[in-house]
Amino acid sequence: MEIAPLTLPQATGGDGALRYALSPTPPAGLDFDAETRTLSGTPTATQAAKTYTYTATDADAVDPDSASLTFTIEVGAAETADRTPTFGDAAVPDQTTPGEGTALASGLAMAMTAGGVRSDLADSMVGGFGLAFKADALWVGTGIDGVDGLEGRLAATAAAVTRYRTALETSRGYRFKQRLSIQPSLEVGLRRDGGDAETGAGMDISGGLIVSDTLGGLSAEIRMGTLLAHQDEGFRERSVSAAFSFDPTRQSPLGFLAKVTPSWGGQAARGAEALWGRDTMAGMAHGGMLGGNRLEAELGYGLAVGSRLVGTPRFGFATSEYGRDYRLGYGLTVLQVGATSFDLGVDAQRRESAGHGDAENGVLARLAARW
């Protein structure tokens, strides 16, 4: 569906003629005419809320002056009366032009939590099938403070997204020549999405393959996932990811650990594990997982804490078209995993957006217990 043409504000002052620019490139199907300052067109694909910068620059070749404002564009899926999916609804917050080169600044708050349980109904020993039942829930909430002053106006907004999911996972282990281990797996889940994004029930499926060198400490994991069906017909979710890790002391949490994970599309992990991905944190609050390519890496070293625990300081880095993440954290687990064990992790995270120079700081905490 075609959007109503949007004329962006005209700047005043400066030396000579003013030049206007909009970055990054508008959503597919939309065009920005710098001469008329107009955004128009027909969106051809959905897009989660993304930050854009509108800039006016004067003609001074030596020391040009500029003024800018930032806003978000979100393209959602709309439905006609016969429920045929179409694309439209590009939304821009109500805000006015800042003057004298001053940009609008507003506080952004984001909170996330996830919890889940897993029960192994059958163990995937070598040559046998494993079966596990999983249940988990996700909640993501965001809020933007309103700004109303001489520099302009930005309306306050708040959004929340919930997801409840149950799944069955089956796997089987194979071993070759006492060194190479292969474990394929398949997971089918039923979910319920709610809140301010897509809502309704759905079914997803994902598959994985883990190949490990049990003596050398090298392992590779490939996962693929897709949304099979959903009550919201315009909701799509597909993903592929690969993880490569080096752990020379696989039988113990002590020692060096390195992991590199490139991924394409949305988050291949499902349920509570997905909370740790950038696409979940940045995307679920705006309606589904973000697409695109990402690269994540993590380094850690396990050190004994007393006679029963292991502490692991770690550093993580992630980059994608949406920006960069830096994570510094510490994990605590038991040295000898028995019938009862736990993993506790706390990470400080800094996120830098690619759309503008802003940075967000936060804290992530995770607790996993097994019995």
C-alpha positions in Angstrom: 0.0 0.0 0.0 1.4 3.4 -1.0 2.2 5.8 1.9 1.1 9.4 1.9 4.1 11.5 0.8 6.0 12.9 3.8 7.8 16.2 3.4 10.6 16.6 5.9 11.2 20.0 7.6 13.0 22.8 5.8 16.1 24.3 7.6 17.0 28.0 7.7 20.2 29.9 8.0 23.7 28.9 6.9 25.7 30.2 3.9 24.3 29.7 0.5 22.0 26.9 -0.7 21.2 24.1 1.7 21.7 20.5 0.8 19.6 17.7 2.3 20.4 14.1 2.9 18.8 11.0 4.5 20.8 8.0 5.7 20.9 5.1 5.7 19.0 4.1 2.5 15.2 4.1 3.0 13.2 0.9 3.2 12.7 -1.1 0.0 10.1 0.7 -2.2 10.5 4.1 -0.6 12.5 7.0 -2.2 13.8 10.3 -0.7 13.9 13.3 -3.0 16.5 15.7 -1.7 15.2 18.5 -3.9 11.7 18.5 -2.4 12.7 16.8 0.9 10.0 14.3 0.3 9.8 10.6 1.3 7.3 8.6 -0.8 6.6 5.3 -2.5 5.2 1.9 -1.8 7.0 -0.4 0.7 7.7 -3.8 -0.7 8.9 -5.6 2.4 8.5 -5.4 6.2 11.2 -3.7 8.3 11.7 -3.5 12.0 12.0 0.0 13.5 15.3 1.5 12.2 16.9 4.8 13.0 17.4 7.4 10.2 19.3 10.7 10.2 18.1 13.7 8.2 20.8 16.3 7.7 20.8 19.8 6.2 24.3 21.2 5.2 25.1 24.7 3.9 27.4 25.6 1.0 30.4 26.8 2.9 33.3 24.8 1.3 35.8 25.6 4.1 33.7 25.1 7.3 30.2 24.0 6.5 27.5 24.1 9.1 24.9 21.4 9.4 21.8 20.5 11.4 20.2 17.1 11.8 17.4 15.2 13.4 16.9 11.5 13.9 13.7 9.4 13.6 12.6 5.8 13.1 10.8 4.2 10.2 9.0 0.9 10.7 7.2 -1.0 7.9 4.6 -3.5 9.1 2.4 -6.0 7.3 -1.1 -4.8 6.6 -4.1 -7.0 5.6 -6.9 -6.2 3.2 -10.5 -7.2 3.7 -9.9 -10.6 2.1 -6.9 -11.1 4.4 -4.4 -11.0 1.5 -1.1 -9.9 3.0 0.2 -6.5 1.7 2.9 -4.2 2.8 2.5 -0.7 4.1 2.2 1.4 7.2 5.5 3.3 7.3 5.5 5.2 10.7 7.6 8.2 11.7 7.4 9.7 15.2 5.9 13.2 15.5 8.9 15.5 15.9 10.0 19.0 14.7 13.3 20.3 13.3 16.0 21.1 15.8 17.6 24.5 15.2 21.2 25.8 15.2 22.7 22.3 14.6 21.2 20.8 17.7 19.8 17.2 17.5 17.0 15.9 19.5 18.1 13.6 22.4 15.9 11.2 24.2 16.4 8.5 26.8 15.9 4.9 25.7 15.2 2.1 28.2 15.1 -1.6 27.4 14.5 -4.5 29.7 14.5 -8.2 28.8 14.0 -11.5 30.7 13.6 -15.1 29.8 13.1 -18.3 31.7 12.6 -22.0 30.8 12.8 -25.6 31.8 14.1 -28.7 30.0 13.5 -32.3 30.9 15.4 -35.1 29.2 13.0 -37.9 28.6 15.6 -40.1 27.0 19.4 -39.7 26.8 21.0 -39.5 23.4 23.8 -41.9 24.1 26.0 -43.1 21.1 23.7 -45.2 18.9 20.5 -44.2 20.7 17.8 -41.6 20.3 17.4 -38.7 22.8 14.2 -36.9 23.5 13.7 -33.7 25.6 10.8 -31.6 26.5 11.4 -27.8 26.7 9.2 -24.9 27.9 10.2 -21.3 28.0 9.0 -17.7 28.0 10.4 -14.4 26.7 9.5 -10.8 27.6 11.0 -7.7 26.1 10.0 -4.1 27.0 11.2 -0.8 25.6 10.4 2.8 26.4 11.4 6.2 24.9 11.2 9.3 26.9 9.3 12.2 25.4 11.1 15.4 24.6 9.4 18.8 24.3 11.5 21.9 24.2 13.0 24.7 22.1 14.9 22.1 20.0 11.8 20.2 19.0 9.3 17.6 20.1 9.4 13.8 20.3 6.5 11.8 21.6 7.1 9.3 24.3 6.5 5.6 23.3 6.5 2.3 25.1 6.2 -1.3 23.8 6.3 -4.8 25.1 6.5 -8.2 23.5 5.9 -11.7 25.0 6.5 -15.2 23.8 5.5 -18.5 25.4 6.8 -21.7 23.8 6.9 -25.5 24.3 8.9 -27.8 22.2 10.1 -31.4 21.7 13.7 -32.0 20.7 15.0 -35.3 19.4 18.7 -36.1 18.7 21.0 -39.1 18.1 24.7 -39.5 18.7 27.3 -41.2 16.5 31.0 -41.8 17.0 33.6 -42.8 14.5 37.1 -44.2 15.4 36.7 -43.1 19.0 37.5 -39.5 18.0 34.9 -38.0 15.7 31.5 -37.4 17.2 28.4 -36.4 15.2 25.0 -35.5 16.7 22.1 -34.4 14.5 19.0 -32.9 16.2 15.5 -31.8 15.3 13.2 -29.5 17.3 9.5 -28.7 16.8 7.9 -26.0 18.9 4.4 -24.5 19.5 4.4 -20.8 20.5 2.1 -17.9 21.5 3.2 -14.4 20.6 1.6 -11.4 22.3 2.1 -7.7 23.1 2.7 -4.8 20.7 4.1 -6.8 17.7 2.8 -9.8 15.9 0.2 -11.7 18.0 -1.2 -15.2 17.8 -0.2 -18.9 17.9 2.3 -20.5 15.6 4.6 -23.5 15.0 8.3 -23.4 14.3 10.9 -26.0 13.5 14.7 -26.1 13.7 17.4 -28.6 13.0 21.0 -28.8 14.0 24.2 -30.8 13.5 27.2 -30.9 15.9 30.5 -32.3 14.7 33.2 -32.6 17.4 36.8 -33.8 17.5 36.8 -35.2 21.1 40.6 -35.4 21.3 41.6 -32.1 19.6 38.9 -29.9 21.2 37.5 -28.6 17.9 33.8 -28.5 17.2 31.4 -27.1 14.7 27.6 -26.6 14.9 25.1 -25.7 12.2 21.5 -24.7 12.9 18.6 -23.9 10.6 15.2 -22.7 11.6 11.9 -21.4 10.2 8.4 -20.5 11.2 6.1 -23.1 9.7 2.8 -21.3 10.4 1.4 -18.4 12.3 -1.9 -16.8 12.9 -0.4 -13.5 11.8 -0.1 -14.3 8.1 2.5 -11.6 7.4 4.9 -12.9 10.1 8.1 -14.5 8.6 11.1 -15.9 10.5 14.0 -17.9 8.9 17.6 -18.4 10.1 20.9 -20.1 9.5 23.8 -20.1 11.9 27.2 -21.8 12.3 29.4 -21.9 15.4 33.0 -22.9 15.6 34.7 -23.5 19.0 38.0 -24.6 20.4 38.0 -26.1 23.8 41.2 -28.2 24.5 39.8 -29.3 27.9 36.3 -30.5 26.8 36.0 -32.8 29.7 36.5 -30.0 32.2 35.3 -26.3 32.4 38.9 -25.3 33.3 41.2 -23.7 30.7 40.9 -21.8 27.5 37.7 -21.5 25.4 37.2 -19.7 22.0 34.0 -19.5 19.9 33.2 -17.8 16.6 29.6 -17.7 15.3 28.6 -16.3 11.9 24.8 -16.3 11.2 22.4 -15.3 8.5 18.8 -14.3 8.9 17.1 -14.4 12.3 18.1 -16.1 15.5 18.6 -19.8 14.9 18.4 -20.5 18.6 15.0 -20.9 20.0 13.4 -20.1 23.4 15.5 -18.8 26.3 18.8 -19.2 24.4 17.6 -16.6 21.9 17.6 -13.8 24.5 21.4 -13.5 24.2 21.3 -12.6 20.5 21.4 -9.0 19.2 18.5 -9.7 16.8 16.3 -10.7 19.7 17.1 -7.6 21.9 16.9 -5.1 19.0 14.2 -6.8 17.0 11.6 -8.4 19.2 10.5 -5.1 20.6 9.7 -4.0 17.1 7.9 -7.0 15.8 9.9 -10.2 15.1 13.5 -11.1 14.5 15.7 -8.9 12.5 17.3 -10.2 9.4 20.9 -9.7 8.1 24.3 -11.1 8.6 26.2 -11.2 11.9 29.5 -12.3 13.3 30.0 -13.1 17.0 33.1 -14.1 18.9 33.8 -15.0 22.5 37.0 -15.8 24.5 37.2 -17.1 28.0 39.4 -18.9 30.5 38.2 -21.1 33.3 40.0 -20.8 36.7 39.4 -22.9 39.8 37.5 -21.2 42.6 38.1 -23.2 45.7 37.8 -27.0 45.3 34.3 -27.2 43.8 33.7 -24.2 41.6 35.1 -22.7 38.3 35.1 -19.0 37.5 35.4 -17.9 33.8 36.2 -14.3 32.9 35.2 -13.8 29.3 35.0 -11.2 26.5 32.6 -11.1 23.6 32.3 -9.1 20.4 29.5 -9.0 17.8 29.1 -7.0 14.6 26.3 -6.7 12.1 24.7 -4.1 9.8 22.9 -2.8 12.9 26.0 -2.0 14.9 28.5 -3.5 17.3 28.3 -5.1 20.7 31.1 -5.5 23.3 30.5 -7.8 26.3 32.7 -8.3 29.3 31.5 -10.9 31.9 32.1 -13.6 34.4 30.6 -17.1 34.7 30.5 -19.4 37.6 29.8 -23.2 37.5 30.7 -26.4 39.3 33.9 -28.2 38.7 32.5 -31.7 38.6 29.1 -31.8 36.9 26.9 -34.3 38.8 23.2 -34.9 39.4 22.8 -31.3 40.5 24.8 -28.4 39.0 24.3 -24.8 37.9 25.7 -22.1 35.6 25.6 -18.4 36.7 26.7 -15.6 34.4 26.8 -11.8 34.6 27.8 -9.6 31.6 28.2 -5.9 31.1 27.3 -4.9 27.5 27.9 -1.9 25.4 26.0 -1.6 22.1 26.9 0.9 19.4 24.3 1.6 16.7 25.3 1.8 13.1 22.6 4.3 12.2 24.0 7.0 14.5 26.8 7.4 17.0 24.7 6.6 20.1 25.8 3.9 22.5 23.7 1.9 25.0 25.0 0.2 28.1 23.4 -2.6 29.9 23.8 -5.7 32.1 22.8 -9.3 31.3 22.4 -12.0 33.9 21.7 -15.7 33.3 21.1 -18.6 35.7 20.8 -22.3 34.6 20.3 -25.1 37.0 20.2 -28.9 36.4 18.9 -31.6 38.6 
